Amino acid sequence: MQNPLLEKPTAPHGAYPFNKILPEHFIPALNAAIESSKRKLEEYKKDAHTHFHHVIVEKNDITEQVDYIAGIFYNLHSAECSEELEKISPEVSEILTRFGNDISLDPVIFAKIKSCYENRFDQSLTKEELMIIEKTYKSFVRNGALLAESEKERMRVLDEKLAKLTLTFSQNVLKATNDYLIEIKDKADLVGLPDGIIEAAAELAEKKGKTGSWCFSLDVPSMLPFMTYSKKRDLRKELFLANSSKTFNTKYDNQETLKEILALRTERAKLLGYNTHADYVLEERMAMSPKKVMDFLDELLLKAKPHAIKDIDRLKSLAKELDGITDLQSFDTAYYSEELKKRELSMDDEMLRPFFKLENVVNGIFEVASRLYGLKFNEVSNIPKYHDDVRTFEVYDEKTKSFVGLFYTDFFPRATKRGGAWMSGIKEQGMYQGQIERPHIMIVCNFTKPTKTKPSLLTLDEVLTLYHEFGHALHGLLSKVKYRDLSGTNVFWDFVELPSQIMENWVLEKECLDLFAVHYETGEKIPEELVQKIKASGKFLEGLATMRQLSFAFLDMAYHSANPETIKDVGEFETRTIDKTTLLPKLPGTSISTSFSHIFAGGYSAGYYSYKWAEVLDADAFEFFQNSGIFNQEVANKFREFILEKGGTEHPMELYKQFRGQEPDVSALLRRAGLH
């Protein structure tokens, strides 16, 4: 059978043939690509040369097709995971893990890399080439290349098990999310909900074969508005409990999977000579050590907790005043936060939605990219797509007219897509078979869908999310390096959030809002009064928001610093760990750990702190913009040159200092958040 995964793409810019790829193509294509790579690797191993070009560039060329197929598979697995794709995912994961280990644990391949690394300063290499050989050498060492043969075999077993378990964790979260539906039959139970949310709930009910009812799911665009606006406390509690227990003591239970992941990660770290998984991970981060991370988190806790306690007290007072509630619970906070925002700022999300029509927000963010970096986004229809919701754009540099990259967007929830929002480098910028090629970048979100009577109208949080992911996209699109292992977002994990989080700052500025925030019916620009309220909302209940992020970060560090044998009861461990950040009683039968995909199925293990770490970077960096003007060309050019274009070609702190002229100042975050 013809296999599009083994053929050279013929679409414009070498775009992936998503429209031709079927699940049954993957296993045969992978097996064929791996067999071909193995034959070439045998020839590669016979060549005695240890010069950089042979050792690094030729090796990467050999595995390029396998990387290509794997990239397509994992993009689809996240964004468009059919039942057929899900069925083959364990086998795909196993094949790729085994192949990766065949390379990283091969003594002959490592000997060539080691020799090249030890003689790197004798080869007249560029700074980028020195960085890529160092990164390659460290990667091999950190994947077991220096281990004894018996230890290497154990490493293979650990990696294959971990690949399966993290996939299982992710699949359980997705299945549990898709499995739940709350059906409301009495219209009186919709009290407090905005018309657009009610209409969307009716459409979901119709789609689920429950005509005449209203349905809400655990997808964020469905669940969050219900938690925010519903006056029915019992139903808020029901939905909250469903979400907070979906993979905890249910048929999709993740507790044993979680514990096994931790045990294997710890064993792997110890095999490599580290005390804990956290020590292993943080060696390759700006933070460098668990102690430095904990000191950073403790400093923020000290500053934020008094503000968070005041925030909770304000919510308690309001709940008692409005509804006589004397036992504020976690399922109440979104609702009373919104009520407090209405009272103190005279604003709520529903006032803002009409000004945030999705298409306008997208056009606005393209205009921001034009003003800052001279980019032009042209929508095109000749690029293959994996779903009708996807839109495709060619990106050009307005000054040079040169092609920058392909850009894909995929904005609405569906059962085949995992929750949350992310950016993905479908094809990373860099060298392929001796030619430097431009990137193909995608952002995937789960936003409020259009209804029969209304377009997609975003909340302020959704607008911030779009800007955040677009910041990651710019990091990928504007990359200007030679070797793709260093391109775009291939940087230290606690640096990768700087380009994304800094973009959120523009949303709170009038100059930016004036570019896109117009009423979808009247065309009226967003009033100055609302702009000021949006700006003020950036500090609203910030103590509480910071405590939430800190609780995730502390939990992550605790799991990956502890002896896993001491974690007998996941619920008890979680409760004890986040006690210092918990301001409301924890409800029995709930757990955030068992659906904490960021750390158990994503790349954030021992790294969740990086969200707050990057907030320090972005607050400090945005002050630089503010002092010169948020669209100042000189500052934008520096940010582009030293942050967006350089990828991982230099140490991130050096790049940051070249951009900013100083190391980041933690007080910039405290000033912005009103926590100083």
KOLZA-354480 format. One record per residue (C-alpha): residue in three letters; y, z, x. Coordinates in steps of 0.001 Angstrom, whole numbers, padded with zeros to 6 digits, always signed. Example, Ala and Ser with C-alpha at 12.3 -4.5 7.8 and 13.67 -1.06 7.14 Angstrom:
BEGIN
ALA-004500+007800+012300/SER-001060+007140+013670/
This chain:
BEGIN
MET+000000+000000+000000/GLN+003535-000706+001126/ASN+005267+002476+002189/PRO+009094+002553+002164/LEU+009031+005600+004438/LEU+007515+003490+007218/GLU+009905+000573+006800/LYS+013374+000197+008269/PRO+015932+000920+005504/THR+017646-002255+004294/ALA+020361-000648+002135/PRO+023970-000629+003406/HIS+024505+001706+006398/GLY+020746+002248+006605/ALA+020861+004490+003526/TYR+017572+006136+002584/PRO+015568+004151-000012/PHE+015450+007007-002535/ASN+014885+004531-005394/LYS+011607+003310-003845/ILE+010099+006568-002599/LEU+007253+008155-004573/PRO+005518+011496-003864/GLU+002296+009686-002903/HIS+004127+007979-000019/PHE+004757+011162+001969/ILE+001335+012279+003257/PRO+000217+008788+004417/ALA+003640+008134+005994/LEU+003656+011460+007805/ASN+000141+011014+009110/ALA+000924+007492+010322/ALA+004220+008524+011946/ILE+002608+011512+013648/GLU-000304+009450+014987/SER+002165+006927+016389/SER+004272+009718+017923/LYS+001209+011341+019495/ARG+000200+008079+021201/LYS+003711+007692+022608/LEU+003776+011346+023681/GLU+000602+010831+025702/GLU+002346+008017+027594/TYR+005455+010190+027931/LYS+003387+013006+029457/LYS+001893+010644+032077/ASP+005361+009652+033327/ALA+006291+011916+036238/HIS+010050+011438+035883/THR+012039+014571+035027/HIS+015517+013057+034742/PHE+017540+014012+031669/HIS+017387+010600+029956/HIS+013599+010432+030118/VAL+012919+014093+029354/ILE+015362+014564+026449/VAL+016453+011194+025063/GLU+013079+009461+025173/LYS+011312+012501+023700/ASN+013726+012556+020753/ASP+013200+008816+020179/ILE+009435+009381+020001/THR+009692+011927+017145/GLU+012519+010199+015286/GLN+010402+008699+012482/VAL+008658+012014+011778/ASP+012072+013721+011592/TYR+013266+010974+009234/ILE+010365+011429+006792/ALA+010606+015232+006942/GLY+014352+015067+006249/ILE+013834+012976+003122/PHE+011037+015238+001893/TYR+012952+018495+002233/ASN+016110+017048+000680/LEU+014104+015964-002342/HIS+012153+019232-002432/SER+015444+021108-002881/ALA+017321+018705-005130/GLU+014692+016751-007099/CYS+011342+018504-006865/SER+008907+016913-009309/GLU+005548+018561-010038/GLU+003875+015960-007829/LEU+006236+016721-004935/GLU+005690+020449-005358/LYS+001902+019979-005280/ILE+001984+018268-001905/SER+004640+020553-000374/PRO+002157+023040+001200/GLU+000297+020177+002876/VAL+003520+018564+004106/SER+004691+021906+005460/GLU+001367+022474+007219/ILE+001330+018982+008780/LEU+004898+019299+010080/THR+004434+022838+011393/ARG+001273+021838+013241/PHE+002965+018782+014761/GLY+005988+020836+015796/ASN+003725+023345+017503/ASP+001730+020590+019187/ILE+004964+019641+020958/SER+006582+023042+021535/LEU+003368+024586+022887/ASP+002280+021621+025031/PRO+002310+022791+028685/VAL+002880+019300+030134/ILE+005866+018554+027901/PHE+007326+021971+028639/ALA+006802+021528+032386/LYS+008924+018354+032252/ILE+011652+020124+030268/LYS+011547+023156+032573/SER+011894+020959+035647/CYS+014805+019058+034117/TYR+016446+022365+033124/GLU+016040+023927+036578/ASN+017540+020830+038228/ARG+020217+020210+035603/PHE+023158+020756+037959/ASP+021860+018117+040370/GLN+021904+015262+037836/SER+025662+014678+037260/LEU+025290+015593+033596/THR+028169+015881+031133/LYS+029007+019201+029440/GLU+027214+017986+026292/GLU+024128+016943+028239/LEU+024025+020331+029968/MET+024226+022001+026566/ILE+021415+019914+025052/ILE+019007+020521+027963/GLU+019778+024246+027827/LYS+019278+024294+024057/THR+016016+022336+024342/TYR+014653+024601+027069/LYS+015553+027759+025135/SER+014022+026320+021974/PHE+010705+025772+023725/VAL+010759+029261+025254/ARG+011688+030816+021890/ASN+008791+028933+020313/GLY+006210+030230+022775/ALA+006136+027806+025701/LEU+005841+030619+028263/LEU+002987+032361+026453/ALA-000623+032507+027588/GLU-002976+030048+025876/SER-004464+032666+023517/GLU-000955+033792+022545/LYS+000053+030178+021899/GLU-002858+029837+019497/ARG-001711+032949+017680/MET+001829+031505+017541/ARG+000448+028382+015859/VAL-001272+030512+013234/LEU+001872+032599+012628/ASP+004119+029563+012238/GLU+001758+027796+009849/LYS+001382+030926+007724/LEU+005148+031504+007673/ALA+005812+027911+006621/LYS+003463+028341+003638/LEU+004747+031782+002662/THR+008442+030902+002687/LEU+007600+027894+000523/THR+005638+030125-001872/PHE+008571+032550-002065/SER+010967+029719-002938/GLN+008613+028165-005489/ASN+008130+031506-007258/VAL+011891+031951-007599/LEU+012276+028433-009009/LYS+009341+028811-011425/ALA+010533+032211-012640/THR+014039+030841-013163/ASN+012751+027863-015149/ASP+010292+029992-017134/TYR+012860+032197-018871/LEU+014940+031420-021920/ILE+016784+033743-024268/GLU+017004+032287-027770/ILE+019772+033433-030100/LYS+019329+032650-033784/ASP+022157+034692-035306/LYS+025632+033234-034685/ALA+027053+036757-034789/ASP+025301+037403-031479/LEU+027558+034814-029819/VAL+030655+036975-030268/GLY+033049+036752-027318/LEU+031615+033519-025925/PRO+034020+030565-025504/ASP+033437+027455-027628/GLY+032411+025319-024650/ILE+029722+027811-023627/ILE+028401+027994-027206/GLU+028240+024193-027372/ALA+026348+024035-024075/ALA+023910+026698-025367/ALA+023285+024645-028519/GLU+022578+021555-026401/LEU+020170+023520-024199/ALA+018376+024799-027328/GLU+018077+021254-028650/LYS+016710+020078-025296/LYS+014113+022894-025404/GLY+013053+021992-028958/LYS+014777+024986-030572/THR+017234+023170-032805/GLY+019496+025431-034841/SER+019486+028128-032148/TRP+021473+028785-028996/CYS+019682+029202-025678/PHE+020660+030663-022327/SER+018712+030329-019098/LEU+018813+031996-015693/ASP+020660+029013-014211/VAL+024037+030358-013081/PRO+026222+028016-015243/SER+024324+029308-018292/MET+023779+032953-017350/LEU+027096+033863-015719/PRO+029385+032941-018635/PHE+027128+034952-020957/MET+027332+037998-018665/THR+031104+037518-018382/TYR+032095+037006-022019/SER+029368+038261-024359/LYS+030375+041356-026314/LYS+026720+042063-027128/ARG+025813+044703-024560/ASP+022129+044746-025487/LEU+021835+041001-024873/ARG+023736+041238-021588/LYS+021252+043897-020543/GLU+018297+041727-021583/LEU+019547+038737-019586/PHE+020450+040889-016567/LEU+017015+042538-016520/ALA+015294+039156-016815/ASN+017202+037808-013846/SER+016888+040955-011729/SER+013142+041298-012268/LYS+012060+037641-012429/THR+009947+037885-009258/PHE+009346+041648-009287/ASN+006133+042869-010944/THR+005824+039633-012909/LYS+003377+036725-012711/TYR+005710+035238-010073/ASP+005792+038475-008079/ASN+007091+038032-004522/GLN+006523+041551-003158/GLU+003355+040880-001174/THR+004730+037516-000011/LEU+007883+039255+001198/LYS+005946+041922+003092/GLU+003670+039361+004700/ILE+006662+037256+005799/LEU+008192+040335+007441/ALA+004931+041277+009165/LEU+004466+037771+010562/ARG+008102+037464+011685/THR+007856+040808+013466/GLU+004578+039917+015148/ARG+006059+036600+016252/ALA+009147+038293+017723/LYS+007024+040855+019593/LEU+004785+038101+020919/LEU+007914+036557+022460/GLY+009038+039868+023954/TYR+011591+041051+021372/ASN+011584+044429+019636/THR+012333+042997+016192/HIS+012947+039718+014386/ALA+016641+040659+014286/ASP+016734+040907+018096/TYR+015057+037500+018313/VAL+017473+035818+015892/LEU+020696+037372+017153/GLU+020142+036297+020737/GLU+021310+032868+019538/ARG+024310+034062+017500/MET+027924+034903+018258/ALA+027157+038521+017313/MET+024395+038641+019974/SER+022756+041960+018961/PRO+021773+044035+015900/LYS+024048+046847+017119/LYS+027092+044579+017156/VAL+026262+043356+013645/MET+025797+046904+012324/ASP+029039+048068+013954/PHE+030835+045151+012284/LEU+029296+045867+008858/ASP+029987+049612+009174/GLU+033633+048903+010001/LEU+033995+046771+006868/LEU+032160+049402+004788/LEU+034569+052079+005981/LYS+037564+049958+004941/ALA+036143+048540+001705/LYS+034329+051485+000103/PRO+037428+053506-000938/HIS+038840+050360-002590/ALA+035486+049618-004242/ILE+035291+053143-005680/LYS+038777+052671-007174/ASP+037664+049295-008579/ILE+034638+050879-010282/ASP+036768+053726-011646/ARG+039121+051171-013221/LEU+036162+049413-014861/LYS+034741+052721-016106/SER+038072+053703-017639/LEU+038411+050355-019369/ALA+034836+050414-020719/LYS+035421+053884-022151/GLU+038791+052938-023624/LEU+037627+049681-025219/ASP+034080+050523-026290/GLY+033495+054230-025733/ILE+031010+053501-022936/THR+030525+056447-020607/ASP+027621+055069-018556/LEU+028867+051827-017005/GLN+025908+049739-015763/SER+025415+046707-013546/PHE+025070+044442-016590/ASP+028578+045532-017674/THR+030558+044750-014535/ALA+031090+040998-015061/TYR+032238+041586-018650/TYR+034668+044433-017927/SER+035907+042765-014742/GLU+036941+039824-016899/GLU+038556+042153-019447/LEU+040425+043934-016650/LYS+041550+040618-015213/LYS+042932+039642-018612/ARG+044793+042938-018830/GLU+046132+043182-015283/LEU+046645+039509-014444/SER+046881+038133-017993/MET+044318+035511-017042/ASP+040688+034603-017470/ASP+038465+031706-016474/GLU+038810+030065-019871/MET+042565+029735-019353/LEU+041884+027904-016112/ARG+038957+025674-017110/PRO+041089+023026-018887/PHE+042948+022463-015593/PHE+039729+022082-013584/LYS+038076+018939-014882/LEU+035353+018148-012348/GLU+036440+014560-011692/ASN+040031+015706-011067/VAL+038880+018476-008716/VAL+036803+015961-006757/ASN+039735+013546-006514/GLY+041916+016459-005418/ILE+039565+017478-002640/PHE+039474+013876-001428/GLU+043284+013960-001315/VAL+043168+017182+000726/ALA+040798+015444+003180/SER+043227+012524+003338/ARG+046243+014715+004074/LEU+044465+016846+006652/TYR+042202+014330+008379/GLY+043189+010863+007157/LEU+039939+010217+005266/LYS+039431+007758+002408/PHE+036504+008104-000054/ASN+035471+004910-001892/GLU+032840+005236-004611/VAL+030125+002581-004317/SER+027160+001562-006478/ASN+024958-000167-003895/ILE+023533+002990-002285/PRO+020053+004090-003529/LYS+019987+007415-005410/TYR+017232+009900-006277/HIS+018789+010829-009665/ASP+021338+009361-012069/ASP+023605+012404-011610/VAL+024179+011472-007964/ARG+027410+009703-006965/THR+027759+007861-003651/PHE+030848+007223-001502/GLU+031707+005350+001669/VAL+034086+007362+003835/TYR+036614+005650+006101/ASP+039299+006724+008556/GLU+042568+005536+006980/LYS+044293+004996+010324/THR+041576+003136+012247/LYS+039795+001702+009154/SER+036525+002689+010841/PHE+033452+003848+008902/VAL+033050+007644+008994/GLY+029889+008142+006931/LEU+028115+008102+003569/PHE+028777+010937+001144/TYR+026549+011901-001814/THR+027372+014390-004593/ASP+024923+015966-007072/PHE+026610+018496-009340/PHE+024573+019512-012400/PRO+021582+021851-012944/ARG+018127+020575-013878/ALA+014625+021992-013805/THR+013730+019989-010688/LYS+016634+021374-008645/ARG+016788+024801-007029/GLY+019717+027054-007896/GLY+022860+027604-005863/ALA+024912+025142-003861/TRP+024379+023584-000444/MET+025349+020812+001937/SER+022669+018734+003587/GLY+022793+016320+006472/ILE+020557+013590+005071/LYS+021130+011675+008286/GLU+022946+013523+011046/GLN+025532+011881+013259/GLY+024373+011035+016760/MET+022134+008770+018779/TYR+019188+006896+017267/GLN+017191+004614+019603/GLY+020146+004356+021986/GLN+022810+003721+019319/ILE+025383+006263+018076/GLU+025252+006200+014260/ARG+027442+007761+011611/PRO+026139+010495+009274/HIS+024977+010541+005656/ILE+026017+013847+004065/MET+025198+015334+000658/ILE+026514+018288-001317/VAL+024422+019707-004148/CYS+025744+022201-006717/ASN+024851+023583-010143/PHE+028070+023294-012144/THR+028864+023510-015843/LYS+027612+020287-017417/PRO+029694+018106-019733/THR+028924+018580-023423/LYS+029170+016102-026290/THR+032824+017008-026844/LYS+034047+018258-023465/PRO+033908+017001-019883/SER+032652+019263-017095/LEU+035339+021952-016882/LEU+034887+024240-013895/THR+035581+027915-013465/LEU+037723+029031-010538/ASP+034547+030208-008773/GLU+033006+026759-009201/VAL+036119+025124-007731/LEU+035888+027485-004752/THR+032198+026607-004378/LEU+032989+022890-004351/TYR+035642+023368-001663/HIS+033222+025545+000318/GLU+030446+022947+000333/PHE+032948+020180+001012/GLY+034010+022095+004134/HIS+030393+021927+005340/ALA+030418+018220+004465/LEU+033514+017615+006606/HIS+031774+019387+009492/GLY+028924+016892+009133/LEU+031032+013799+008443/LEU+033573+014260+011237/SER+031036+015111+013921/LYS+031718+013157+017100/VAL+028936+013931+019556/LYS+026204+011989+021313/TYR+023073+014016+020596/ARG+022277+014824+016997/ASP+020716+018203+017827/LEU+024312+019282+018573/SER+026088+017385+015785/GLY+027934+018723+012765/THR+026510+021988+011470/ASN+024037+022374+014388/VAL+025993+025356+015680/PHE+025373+029096+015903/TRP+024526+030329+012412/ASP+027402+032825+012321/PHE+029847+030017+013150/VAL+028574+027460+010655/GLU+030425+029049+007714/LEU+033899+028724+009288/PRO+034513+025083+008255/SER+033258+025819+004732/GLN+034953+029137+004058/ILE+038320+028064+005415/MET+038452+025282+002792/GLU+038410+027853-000025/ASN+041861+029031+001079/TRP+043489+025783-000008/VAL+042448+026418-003628/LEU+044766+029440-003736/GLU+047811+027424-002596/LYS+050250+025725-004986/GLU+050590+022648-002751/CYS+046875+022040-003131/LEU+046548+022935-006826/ASP+049357+020489-007654/LEU+047132+017691-006357/PHE+044423+018065-009007/ALA+044994+020903-011479/VAL+046149+019078-014614/HIS+045167+019827-018206/TYR+042331+017490-019139/GLU+043809+016805-022606/THR+047589+016916-022136/GLY+047963+015898-018496/GLU+050216+018932-017977/LYS+050325+020278-014418/ILE+049063+023809-013942/PRO+052006+026150-014608/GLU+053543+028108-011743/GLU+052698+031319-013588/LEU+048970+030466-013493/VAL+049179+029466-009831/GLN+050540+032920-008997/LYS+047754+034515-011024/ILE+045139+032482-009167/LYS+046652+033635-005874/ALA+046606+037255-007061/SER+043001+036856-008220/GLY+042014+036329-004578/LYS+042482+040084-004053/PHE+041339+041190-007515/LEU+038487+043749-007275/GLU+038004+042617-003675/GLY+036652+046019-002670/LEU+033809+045602-005148/ALA+033142+042010-004066/THR+033015+043083-000415/MET+030551+045860-001213/ARG+028265+043339-002901/GLN+028215+041121+000190/LEU+027730+044142+002448/SER+024752+045311+000381/PHE+023042+041937+000981/ALA+023889+042034+004688/PHE+022650+045623+005167/LEU+019452+044818+003263/ASP+018808+041756+005407/MET+019348+043684+008656/ALA+017165+046577+007450/TYR+014254+044302+006556/HIS+014398+042479+009871/SER+014947+045542+012069/ALA+012320+047836+010492/ASN+008667+048189+011345/PRO+007136+046233+008428/GLU+004236+048680+008241/THR+006696+051305+006953/ILE+007696+049106+003994/LYS+005084+050121+001453/ASP+007251+049949-001648/VAL+009794+047100-001782/GLY+011801+048642-004615/GLU+012054+052023-002887/PHE+012991+050454+000482/GLU+015696+048381-001183/THR+017122+051366-003080/ARG+017236+053536+000029/THR+018766+050808+002200/ILE+021651+049880-000061/ASP+022379+053392-001289/LYS+025594+053498+000773/THR+026901+050360-000958/THR+025602+051189-004452/LEU+028249+052459-006861/LEU+026302+052161-010123/PRO+022777+053324-011000/LYS+020004+050907-010125/LEU+018031+049910-013219/PRO+014281+050614-013052/GLY+012092+047553-012586/THR+014770+045464-010861/SER+014929+044071-007343/ILE+017250+041700-005531/SER+014876+041484-002562/THR+012114+039500-004264/SER+014454+036621-005126/PHE+016594+036881-001964/SER+015873+033272-001022/HIS+018618+033133+001596/ILE+016638+035387+003926/PHE+013035+034834+002813/ALA+013069+031091+002159/GLY+016281+029865+003791/GLY+017772+030123+007244/TYR+019642+033402+006866/SER+017036+035937+008042/ALA+018913+038539+010134/GLY+021942+036351+009502/TYR+023377+037163+006084/TYR+026160+039133+007812/SER+027495+035751+008976/TYR+029262+035221+005631/LYS+031548+038189+006370/TRP+031690+037316+010069/ALA+032882+033817+009204/GLU+035430+035284+006768/VAL+037092+036937+009757/LEU+037171+033550+011493/ASP+038461+031680+008455/ALA+041122+034281+007554/ASP+042438+034220+011107/ALA+042261+030409+011303/PHE+043988+029894+007943/GLU+046858+032161+008996/PHE+047416+029575+011744/PHE+047700+026867+009065/GLN+049944+029008+006861/ASN+052337+029743+009709/SER+052832+026003+010270/GLY+052229+024600+006753/ILE+048858+024163+005072/PHE+048910+020389+005640/ASN+050455+020584+009112/GLN+049128+017614+011054/GLU+049191+019246+014481/VAL+047096+022235+013345/ALA+044755+019978+011323/ASN+044235+017733+014363/LYS+043342+020776+016479/PHE+040891+022033+013844/ARG+039332+018583+013631/GLU+039097+018151+017417/PHE+037795+021590+018413/ILE+035888+022773+015321/LEU+034794+019806+013181/GLU+034109+017132+015807/LYS+032505+019151+018605/GLY+029487+020553+016745/GLY+027422+022701+019092/THR+028500+021002+022320/GLU+030242+024191+023526/HIS+029973+027916+022823/PRO+031668+028570+019453/MET+033965+031290+020797/GLU+035274+028865+023420/LEU+035846+026211+020758/TYR+037603+028734+018529/LYS+039918+029853+021330/GLN+040752+026210+022143/PHE+041753+025737+018509/ARG+043504+029061+017891/GLY+044663+030090+021341/GLN+043108+033541+020899/GLU+039941+035299+019740/PRO+039696+035949+015979/ASP+041408+039068+014641/VAL+039392+041116+012102/SER+042614+042508+010614/ALA+043400+039005+009286/LEU+040502+039388+006825/LEU+041590+042890+005816/ARG+045159+041665+005215/ARG+044001+038747+003085/ALA+041629+040920+001061/GLY+044169+043705+000590/LEU+041791+046166+002278/HIS+043949+047146+005268/
